[in-house]
Amino acid sequence: MSDWDPEQYRKFDAERSAPFWELAALLQPSSFARVVDLGCGDGELTAGLTDRLGAGEAIGIDSSTAMLERAAKHERVGLRFERGDLAEWTGDHEYDLVFANASLQWVPDHETVLARWTDALKPGGQLAVQVPSNGTHASHQVANEVGATEPFLSAMGGSVPVDPSAVYVLTPERYAELLFDLGFQAQHVALRVYPHVLAHSSDVVEWVRGTNLNRFFERLPVELHEPFVETYRAALLERIGLHEPYLYSFKRILMWARRSA
């Protein structure tokens, strides 16, 4: 199975970190004795968040071996990283903050997952989640179309892997309803369009190669990875055109909620 490529992911580090810090800005002042970052990646942003909050204890959770190897260099007293499955992770009312930036979209059944995460919060604890919601963009649609062509379709067993952003992610209003049903005292849910200005429209290929295309790499043999990318590149540029610069409009849902004290 293909793992995440930390270097590929960091090619657009500034653009990817902006939503993280916007999400962090939604947090209300509190004593953050215990914090968890679900989908911590290479740990750099987790370490920054730990410092900003003055967290007593912070734990970063991720499923990627490559990312956790990078995260290890940020470990110190009060900050550690562990392997975990976000779909199953929970706690027993022990965390002041459950934070998840650009990770929830990778797992299904958000109603159940958010309920588990809520169970991990202390009274007065805060939940902060950012979810990419860009499944309608050509960068996602073209990937599905290419995946449905040969030789890729047969190599993947005759089916195109699910696009999590298009299938698993709910509407902003549904997340608001869920937070209400879960008993949160206060909440903020917003759909935000990030206008990422890339040098060239072809840079979109490098962007999704570090994220959304991983679902194809996990199913395709290694010798078909590059042919898939090149076929995708040609099809995507035909769809969106050649532009310098190119505005990659990226939709994300940011949500924050606080439990009753």
C-alpha positions as a Markdown table, in Angstrom:
| # | Residue | x | y | z |
|---|---|---|---|---|
| 1 | Met | 0.0 | 0.0 | 0.0 |
| 2 | Ser | 1.2 | 3.5 | -0.8 |
| 3 | Asp | 2.0 | 5.8 | 2.1 |
| 4 | Trp | 1.8 | 9.6 | 2.2 |
| 5 | Asp | 4.8 | 11.5 | 0.9 |
| 6 | Pro | 5.6 | 14.3 | 3.4 |
| 7 | Glu | 7.8 | 16.2 | 0.9 |
| 8 | Gln | 5.0 | 16.2 | -1.8 |
| 9 | Tyr | 2.5 | 17.3 | 0.8 |
| 10 | Arg | 4.7 | 20.2 | 2.0 |
| 11 | Lys | 5.1 | 21.7 | -1.5 |
| 12 | Phe | 2.2 | 24.0 | -0.7 |
| 13 | Asp | 2.9 | 24.4 | 2.9 |
| 14 | Ala | 1.8 | 28.0 | 3.3 |
| 15 | Glu | -1.5 | 27.4 | 1.6 |
| 16 | Arg | -2.2 | 24.2 | 3.6 |
| 17 | Ser | -1.3 | 25.8 | 6.9 |
| 18 | Ala | -3.5 | 28.9 | 6.5 |
| 19 | Pro | -6.8 | 26.9 | 7.3 |
| 20 | Phe | -5.0 | 25.3 | 10.3 |
| 21 | Trp | -4.4 | 28.7 | 11.9 |
| 22 | Glu | -7.8 | 30.0 | 11.0 |
| 23 | Leu | -9.3 | 27.1 | 12.8 |
| 24 | Ala | -7.0 | 27.7 | 15.8 |
| 25 | Ala | -8.2 | 31.3 | 15.9 |
| 26 | Leu | -11.8 | 30.1 | 16.6 |
| 27 | Leu | -10.7 | 28.6 | 19.9 |
| 28 | Gln | -11.8 | 30.4 | 23.0 |
| 29 | Pro | -9.3 | 31.2 | 25.8 |
| 30 | Ser | -9.1 | 28.3 | 28.2 |
| 31 | Ser | -6.8 | 26.2 | 30.2 |
| 32 | Phe | -5.7 | 23.5 | 27.7 |
| 33 | Ala | -4.3 | 20.9 | 30.1 |
| 34 | Arg | -4.8 | 18.1 | 27.6 |
| 35 | Val | -5.0 | 18.4 | 23.8 |
| 36 | Val | -5.2 | 16.0 | 20.9 |
| 37 | Asp | -4.5 | 16.7 | 17.2 |
| 38 | Leu | -6.2 | 14.1 | 15.0 |
| 39 | Gly | -4.4 | 13.8 | 11.7 |
| 40 | Cys | -1.3 | 15.5 | 12.9 |
| 41 | Gly | 0.8 | 14.8 | 9.7 |
| 42 | Asp | 4.5 | 15.6 | 10.2 |
| 43 | Gly | 3.8 | 17.3 | 13.5 |
| 44 | Glu | 5.1 | 20.7 | 12.8 |
| 45 | Leu | 1.7 | 22.5 | 13.1 |
| 46 | Thr | 0.9 | 20.4 | 16.1 |
| 47 | Ala | 4.0 | 21.6 | 17.9 |
| 48 | Gly | 3.1 | 25.2 | 17.0 |
| 49 | Leu | -0.4 | 24.8 | 18.3 |
| 50 | Thr | 0.9 | 23.3 | 21.5 |
| 51 | Asp | 3.1 | 26.3 | 22.0 |
| 52 | Arg | 0.4 | 28.8 | 21.2 |
| 53 | Leu | -2.1 | 27.2 | 23.6 |
| 54 | Gly | 0.4 | 26.6 | 26.3 |
| 55 | Ala | -0.9 | 23.0 | 26.4 |
| 56 | Gly | 0.2 | 20.9 | 29.3 |
| 57 | Glu | 0.0 | 17.7 | 27.4 |
| 58 | Ala | -0.5 | 17.3 | 23.6 |
| 59 | Ile | -0.9 | 14.1 | 21.6 |
| 60 | Gly | -0.7 | 13.9 | 17.8 |
| 61 | Ile | -2.5 | 11.0 | 16.1 |
| 62 | Asp | -1.9 | 9.9 | 12.5 |
| 63 | Ser | -2.1 | 6.7 | 10.5 |
| 64 | Ser | 0.9 | 7.4 | 8.2 |
| 65 | Thr | 4.2 | 5.8 | 9.0 |
| 66 | Ala | 6.1 | 8.4 | 6.9 |
| 67 | Met | 4.3 | 11.3 | 8.6 |
| 68 | Leu | 4.9 | 9.9 | 12.1 |
| 69 | Glu | 8.6 | 9.4 | 11.3 |
| 70 | Arg | 8.8 | 13.1 | 10.5 |
| 71 | Ala | 6.7 | 14.1 | 13.6 |
| 72 | Ala | 9.1 | 12.3 | 15.9 |
| 73 | Lys | 11.6 | 15.1 | 15.7 |
| 74 | His | 9.1 | 17.4 | 17.3 |
| 75 | Glu | 8.5 | 15.2 | 20.4 |
| 76 | Arg | 9.4 | 16.7 | 23.7 |
| 77 | Val | 8.1 | 16.7 | 27.3 |
| 78 | Gly | 4.4 | 17.3 | 27.0 |
| 79 | Leu | 4.2 | 16.5 | 23.3 |
| 80 | Arg | 4.1 | 13.0 | 21.7 |
| 81 | Phe | 2.9 | 11.3 | 18.6 |
| 82 | Glu | 1.1 | 8.0 | 18.2 |
| 83 | Arg | -0.4 | 5.9 | 15.4 |
| 84 | Gly | -4.2 | 5.7 | 15.4 |
| 85 | Asp | -7.3 | 5.3 | 13.3 |
| 86 | Leu | -9.3 | 8.5 | 13.4 |
| 87 | Ala | -12.5 | 6.6 | 12.6 |
| 88 | Glu | -12.2 | 4.6 | 15.9 |
| 89 | Trp | -10.3 | 7.0 | 18.1 |
| 90 | Thr | -12.1 | 8.3 | 21.3 |
| 91 | Gly | -11.5 | 9.2 | 24.9 |
| 92 | Asp | -13.2 | 9.2 | 28.2 |
| 93 | His | -14.0 | 12.9 | 28.9 |
| 94 | Glu | -10.3 | 13.6 | 29.4 |
| 95 | Tyr | -9.4 | 16.3 | 26.8 |
| 96 | Asp | -9.8 | 20.0 | 26.8 |
| 97 | Leu | -9.5 | 20.2 | 23.1 |
| 98 | Val | -10.1 | 17.8 | 20.2 |
| 99 | Phe | -8.5 | 19.4 | 17.1 |
| 100 | Ala | -8.7 | 17.9 | 13.6 |
| 101 | Asn | -7.5 | 19.8 | 10.6 |
| 102 | Ala | -8.0 | 18.3 | 7.1 |
| 103 | Ser | -8.4 | 14.8 | 8.4 |
| 104 | Leu | -12.0 | 14.0 | 9.0 |
| 105 | Gln | -12.8 | 13.8 | 5.3 |
| 106 | Trp | -10.8 | 10.6 | 5.0 |
| 107 | Val | -13.2 | 8.5 | 7.1 |
| 108 | Pro | -16.9 | 7.8 | 6.5 |
| 109 | Asp | -19.9 | 8.1 | 8.9 |
| 110 | His | -19.1 | 11.6 | 10.3 |
| 111 | Glu | -22.1 | 11.4 | 12.6 |
| 112 | Thr | -20.6 | 8.5 | 14.5 |
| 113 | Val | -17.1 | 9.7 | 14.4 |
| 114 | Leu | -18.0 | 13.2 | 15.8 |
| 115 | Ala | -20.0 | 11.5 | 18.5 |
| 116 | Arg | -16.8 | 9.5 | 19.5 |
| 117 | Trp | -14.7 | 12.7 | 19.5 |
| 118 | Thr | -17.3 | 14.5 | 21.6 |
| 119 | Asp | -17.1 | 11.7 | 24.2 |
| 120 | Ala | -13.4 | 12.5 | 24.6 |
| 121 | Leu | -14.1 | 16.1 | 25.8 |
| 122 | Lys | -14.2 | 17.3 | 29.3 |
| 123 | Pro | -17.1 | 19.5 | 30.4 |
| 124 | Gly | -16.4 | 22.9 | 28.8 |
| 125 | Gly | -14.1 | 21.2 | 26.3 |
| 126 | Gln | -13.8 | 22.5 | 22.7 |
| 127 | Leu | -14.0 | 20.7 | 19.4 |
| 128 | Ala | -12.3 | 22.3 | 16.3 |
| 129 | Val | -12.5 | 20.6 | 12.9 |
| 130 | Gln | -11.6 | 21.8 | 9.4 |
| 131 | Val | -12.9 | 19.6 | 6.5 |
| 132 | Pro | -12.0 | 20.1 | 2.8 |
| 133 | Ser | -15.1 | 20.1 | 0.8 |
| 134 | Asn | -13.7 | 20.5 | -2.7 |
| 135 | Gly | -15.2 | 17.3 | -4.3 |
| 136 | Thr | -17.1 | 19.3 | -7.0 |
| 137 | His | -13.9 | 20.9 | -8.3 |
| 138 | Ala | -12.5 | 19.7 | -11.7 |
| 139 | Ser | -9.3 | 18.5 | -9.9 |
| 140 | His | -11.4 | 15.8 | -8.2 |
| 141 | Gln | -13.9 | 15.1 | -11.0 |
| 142 | Val | -11.2 | 14.6 | -13.6 |
| 143 | Ala | -9.3 | 12.2 | -11.3 |
| 144 | Asn | -12.5 | 10.0 | -11.1 |
| 145 | Glu | -12.9 | 10.2 | -14.9 |
| 146 | Val | -9.3 | 9.1 | -15.5 |
| 147 | Gly | -9.6 | 6.3 | -13.0 |
| 148 | Ala | -12.6 | 4.9 | -15.0 |
| 149 | Thr | -10.4 | 4.5 | -18.1 |
| 150 | Glu | -8.0 | 1.6 | -18.9 |
| 151 | Pro | -5.5 | 0.4 | -18.0 |
| 152 | Phe | -6.2 | 2.0 | -14.6 |
| 153 | Leu | -9.7 | 0.7 | -14.0 |
| 154 | Ser | -8.8 | -3.0 | -14.5 |
| 155 | Ala | -5.7 | -2.6 | -12.4 |
| 156 | Met | -7.9 | -1.3 | -9.5 |
| 157 | Gly | -10.2 | -4.3 | -9.7 |
| 158 | Gly | -12.8 | -2.7 | -11.9 |
| 159 | Ser | -13.9 | 0.2 | -9.6 |
| 160 | Val | -12.8 | 3.8 | -8.9 |
| 161 | Pro | -11.9 | 4.5 | -5.3 |
| 162 | Val | -14.3 | 6.7 | -3.4 |
| 163 | Asp | -13.5 | 10.4 | -3.3 |
| 164 | Pro | -13.8 | 11.1 | 0.4 |
| 165 | Ser | -14.3 | 14.9 | -0.1 |
| 166 | Ala | -17.3 | 14.2 | -2.4 |
| 167 | Val | -18.8 | 11.3 | -0.6 |
| 168 | Tyr | -18.0 | 11.5 | 3.1 |
| 169 | Val | -18.1 | 15.2 | 3.7 |
| 170 | Leu | -21.5 | 16.6 | 4.8 |
| 171 | Thr | -23.0 | 20.0 | 4.2 |
| 172 | Pro | -22.2 | 22.9 | 6.7 |
| 173 | Glu | -25.8 | 23.0 | 7.9 |
| 174 | Arg | -25.7 | 19.2 | 8.6 |
| 175 | Tyr | -22.6 | 19.7 | 10.7 |
| 176 | Ala | -24.4 | 22.5 | 12.6 |
| 177 | Glu | -27.3 | 20.1 | 13.3 |
| 178 | Leu | -25.0 | 17.4 | 14.5 |
| 179 | Leu | -23.2 | 19.7 | 16.9 |
| 180 | Phe | -26.5 | 20.8 | 18.3 |
| 181 | Asp | -27.7 | 17.1 | 18.6 |
| 182 | Leu | -24.4 | 16.2 | 20.4 |
| 183 | Gly | -25.2 | 18.8 | 23.1 |
| 184 | Phe | -22.7 | 21.5 | 22.4 |
| 185 | Gln | -23.5 | 24.7 | 24.2 |
| 186 | Ala | -22.0 | 27.0 | 21.5 |
| 187 | Gln | -20.9 | 26.5 | 17.9 |
| 188 | His | -19.5 | 28.2 | 14.8 |
| 189 | Val | -19.8 | 26.5 | 11.4 |
| 190 | Ala | -18.7 | 28.3 | 8.2 |
| 191 | Leu | -18.0 | 27.4 | 4.6 |
| 192 | Arg | -14.8 | 29.2 | 3.5 |
| 193 | Val | -13.5 | 29.5 | 0.0 |
| 194 | Tyr | -9.7 | 29.8 | 0.0 |
| 195 | Pro | -8.4 | 31.6 | -3.2 |
| 196 | His | -5.1 | 29.8 | -3.6 |
| 197 | Val | -3.1 | 31.6 | -6.3 |
| 198 | Leu | -0.8 | 29.1 | -7.9 |
| 199 | Ala | 2.0 | 30.0 | -10.4 |
| 200 | His | 0.5 | 27.9 | -13.1 |
| 201 | Ser | -2.7 | 25.7 | -13.6 |
| 202 | Ser | -0.4 | 22.7 | -13.8 |
| 203 | Asp | 0.5 | 23.2 | -10.2 |
| 204 | Val | -2.9 | 21.8 | -9.3 |
| 205 | Val | -1.5 | 18.4 | -10.3 |
| 206 | Glu | 1.2 | 18.7 | -7.8 |
| 207 | Trp | -1.3 | 19.8 | -5.1 |
| 208 | Val | -3.6 | 16.8 | -5.5 |
| 209 | Arg | -0.7 | 14.4 | -6.0 |
| 210 | Gly | 0.1 | 15.0 | -2.4 |
| 211 | Thr | -3.5 | 14.3 | -1.2 |
| 212 | Asn | -6.5 | 13.2 | -3.2 |
| 213 | Leu | -4.5 | 11.1 | -5.7 |
| 214 | Asn | -3.3 | 8.9 | -2.9 |
| 215 | Arg | -6.5 | 7.0 | -3.1 |
| 216 | Phe | -5.5 | 5.8 | -6.6 |
| 217 | Phe | -1.9 | 5.1 | -5.6 |
| 218 | Glu | -3.1 | 2.8 | -2.9 |
| 219 | Arg | -4.9 | 0.7 | -5.4 |
| 220 | Leu | -2.6 | 0.9 | -8.5 |
| 221 | Pro | 0.7 | -1.0 | -8.9 |
| 222 | Val | 3.7 | 1.3 | -8.7 |
| 223 | Glu | 4.4 | 1.0 | -12.4 |
| 224 | Leu | 1.1 | 2.7 | -13.1 |
| 225 | His | 1.5 | 5.7 | -10.7 |
| 226 | Glu | 3.3 | 7.9 | -13.2 |
| 227 | Pro | 1.2 | 7.0 | -16.2 |
| 228 | Phe | -1.9 | 7.8 | -14.1 |
| 229 | Val | -0.5 | 11.2 | -13.1 |
| 230 | Glu | 0.5 | 12.1 | -16.7 |
| 231 | Thr | -2.9 | 11.0 | -18.1 |
| 232 | Tyr | -4.6 | 13.0 | -15.3 |
| 233 | Arg | -2.4 | 16.0 | -16.0 |
| 234 | Ala | -3.3 | 16.1 | -19.7 |
| 235 | Ala | -7.0 | 15.7 | -18.9 |
| 236 | Leu | -7.1 | 18.3 | -16.2 |
| 237 | Leu | -5.3 | 20.9 | -18.2 |
| 238 | Glu | -7.6 | 20.4 | -21.1 |
| 239 | Arg | -10.5 | 21.0 | -18.6 |
| 240 | Ile | -9.2 | 24.0 | -16.7 |
| 241 | Gly | -6.9 | 25.5 | -19.4 |
| 242 | Leu | -3.4 | 26.9 | -19.2 |
| 243 | His | -3.2 | 29.9 | -16.9 |
| 244 | Glu | -0.4 | 31.8 | -15.3 |
| 245 | Pro | -1.2 | 32.4 | -12.5 |
| 246 | Tyr | -4.1 | 30.1 | -11.7 |
| 247 | Leu | -6.7 | 30.6 | -9.0 |
| 248 | Tyr | -7.3 | 27.3 | -7.3 |
| 249 | Ser | -10.6 | 28.0 | -5.4 |
| 250 | Phe | -10.7 | 25.6 | -2.5 |
| 251 | Lys | -13.8 | 25.1 | -0.3 |
| 252 | Arg | -13.3 | 24.1 | 3.3 |
| 253 | Ile | -15.7 | 23.8 | 6.2 |
| 254 | Leu | -14.5 | 25.2 | 9.5 |
| 255 | Met | -16.4 | 24.3 | 12.7 |
| 256 | Trp | -15.9 | 25.0 | 16.3 |
| 257 | Ala | -18.0 | 24.0 | 19.3 |
| 258 | Arg | -17.8 | 24.1 | 23.1 |
| 259 | Arg | -19.4 | 21.7 | 25.6 |
| 260 | Ser | -21.3 | 22.9 | 28.6 |
| 261 | Ala | -19.2 | 23.4 | 31.7 |
